Amino acid sequence: MADAQIVVVTGSFDNFRSAHVRLLEEASKFGKLHVLLWPDETVRALEGRPPKFPQEERLYLLDADRYVSRLSLAASQADGDSIPQAGGIKPDIWVVDEGSDNPQKQAYCRHHGVEYRVLTKEDLKGFPVLPATPRNEEPARKRVIVTGCYDWFHSGHVRFFEEVAALGDLYVVVGHDANIRLLKGEGHPVFSQDERRYMVQSVRFVRQALISSGHGWMDAEREIAVIKPDIYAVNEDGDVPEKRAFCKEHSIEYVVLKRIPKAGLPKRQSTTLRGF
């Protein structure tokens, strides 16, 4: 993509959700996607409140998104209706969703010779499924699987994927809706299995995201049989006897990681973020 057009999107990307990822995915189809993130002071000025998530955490989430080619913190004087200065870039296209479209942005692009693209709700609907990314060519590269709910997706999940991906090619099996209700009770999950898988597969550390087909703590047993992983990794919360026994029976290495957030970021848990 050496000659690809430079595409920009701007915004706070606060409380990072699937609507943000859908915008990034569709915008990336026009060229190399450069995200200009509003810093904390800009969010306060434009939205009249501090962001729910600090800029360091928002930067981390965006940097891990597979659709983002480049990421910059915008100048603090950004006004929301123009492309903020950052890194001396000269964008070819500015992409916004229809809720952010306004005459001021349109006028800015006409004046500066920037193509202006508005993505509609129809453009951004659904949760497309990605095929598996190519496997690492290293012959000794291991296959690693993790399983879970990943309901209120947050930086702790991304950090977990980042750590596990260092062990080998990462496959994530997302628990299907009925099994999440079985394990966690009514009111769970908040987000559908298709949306949860979509968020997981958007992380650049993940080779493939699947939805489980079984029940109980070993709801991914069929998927494990297909993937044939060398390692089953869990964090401390997901360490249960059923998983340990399964791995011992099937000669799969069982790895338990501590829940340690990325340096400088707060510790996150889906339970405390519900409705945040």
Backbone hydrogen bonds, N-H to C=O, Kabsch-Sander energy under -0.5 kcal/mol:
donor,donor_aa,acceptor,acceptor_aa,energy
4,A,1,M,-1.3
7,V,5,Q,-0.6
7,V,32,K,-2.7
8,V,93,I,-2.6
9,V,34,H,-1.5
11,G,36,L,-1.4
20,H,17,R,-0.8
21,V,17,R,-1.6
22,R,18,S,-2.9
23,L,19,A,-1.7
24,L,20,H,-2.3
25,E,21,V,-3.0
26,E,22,R,-2.4
27,A,23,L,-2.5
28,S,24,L,-2.1
29,K,25,E,-0.5
29,K,26,E,-0.9
30,F,27,A,-1.8
31,G,28,S,-0.8
32,K,5,Q,-2.3
33,L,31,G,-0.5
34,H,7,V,-3.6
35,V,33,L,-0.5
35,V,70,R,-2.6
36,L,9,V,-2.7
36,L,34,H,-0.5
37,L,35,V,-0.7
37,L,72,S,-2.7
38,W,11,G,-2.6
42,T,39,P,-0.6
43,V,39,P,-2.1
44,R,40,D,-2.2
45,A,41,E,-1.9
46,L,42,T,-2.9
47,E,43,V,-2.7
48,G,44,R,-1.2
49,R,43,V,-0.6
57,E,54,P,-0.6
58,R,54,P,-2.2
59,L,55,Q,-2.8
60,Y,56,E,-1.8
61,L,57,E,-2.2
62,L,58,R,-2.1
63,D,59,L,-2.6
64,A,60,Y,-1.3
65,D,62,L,-1.3
66,R,202,S,-3.2
68,V,65,D,-1.3
69,S,33,L,-1.9
69,S,67,Y,-0.6
70,R,33,L,-2.0
72,S,35,V,-2.6
74,A,37,L,-3.0
74,A,72,S,-0.6
75,A,85,Q,-1.4
78,A,75,A,-1.6
89,I,86,A,-1.3
92,D,6,I,-2.6
93,I,6,I,-2.0
94,W,115,E,-2.7
95,V,8,V,-2.5
95,V,93,I,-0.5
96,V,117,R,-2.3
98,E,119,L,-1.9
100,S,97,D,-1.7
101,D,97,D,-0.7
106,Q,102,N,-1.8
107,A,103,P,-2.7
108,Y,104,Q,-2.2
109,C,105,K,-2.2
110,R,106,Q,-2.1
111,H,107,A,-2.4
112,H,108,Y,-1.9
113,G,109,C,-0.8
113,G,110,R,-0.7
114,V,109,C,-2.2
115,E,92,D,-2.6
117,R,94,W,-2.6
117,R,115,E,-0.5
119,L,96,V,-2.9
119,L,117,R,-0.5
120,T,118,V,-0.5
124,L,120,T,-1.5
125,K,122,E,-0.8
130,L,128,P,-0.5
133,T,207,R,-2.1
141,R,138,E,-1.8
144,V,169,D,-3.1
145,I,231,I,-2.5
146,V,171,Y,-2.1
148,G,173,V,-1.6
153,F,151,D,-1.3
157,H,154,H,-0.8
158,V,154,H,-1.5
159,R,155,S,-2.5
160,F,156,G,-2.1
161,F,157,H,-2.5
162,E,158,V,-2.6
163,E,159,R,-2.4
164,V,160,F,-2.6
165,A,161,F,-2.7
166,A,162,E,-0.7
166,A,163,E,-0.7
167,L,164,V,-2.2
168,G,164,V,-0.5
168,G,165,A,-0.6
169,D,142,K,-2.5
171,Y,144,V,-2.8
172,V,208,Q,-2.6
173,V,146,V,-2.7
174,V,172,V,-0.6
174,V,210,L,-3.4
175,G,148,G,-3.0
180,I,176,H,-2.0
181,R,177,D,-2.1
182,L,178,A,-1.9
183,L,179,N,-2.3
184,K,180,I,-2.8
185,G,181,R,-2.3
188,H,185,G,-1.2
196,R,192,S,-2.7
197,R,193,Q,-2.5
198,Y,194,D,-1.8
199,M,195,E,-2.1
200,V,196,R,-2.0
201,Q,197,R,-2.9
202,S,198,Y,-1.0
203,V,200,V,-1.6
204,R,64,A,-3.1
206,V,203,V,-2.0
207,R,170,L,-2.5
208,Q,170,L,-1.3
210,L,172,V,-2.7
212,S,174,V,-2.7
213,S,219,D,-1.0
214,G,219,D,-2.5
219,D,216,G,-1.1
221,E,218,M,-1.4
224,I,220,A,-2.7
225,A,221,E,-1.8
226,V,222,R,-1.2
227,I,223,E,-2.6
228,K,224,I,-2.7
230,D,143,R,-2.5
231,I,143,R,-1.9
232,Y,253,E,-3.0
233,A,145,I,-2.4
233,A,231,I,-0.5
234,V,255,V,-2.5
236,E,257,L,-1.1
238,G,235,N,-0.9
239,D,236,E,-0.9
240,V,238,G,-0.9
243,K,240,V,-0.7
244,R,240,V,-1.8
245,A,241,P,-2.8
246,F,242,E,-2.0
247,C,243,K,-2.4
248,K,244,R,-2.2
249,E,245,A,-2.4
250,H,246,F,-1.9
251,S,248,K,-0.8
252,I,247,C,-2.5
253,E,230,D,-2.2
255,V,232,Y,-2.4
255,V,253,E,-0.6
257,L,234,V,-3.0
257,L,255,V,-0.5
260,I,258,K,-1.5
265,L,262,K,-2.5
273,L,269,Q,-1.0
273,L,270,S,-0.7
274,R,270,S,-0.9
274,R,271,T,-0.6
276,F,273,L,-3.0
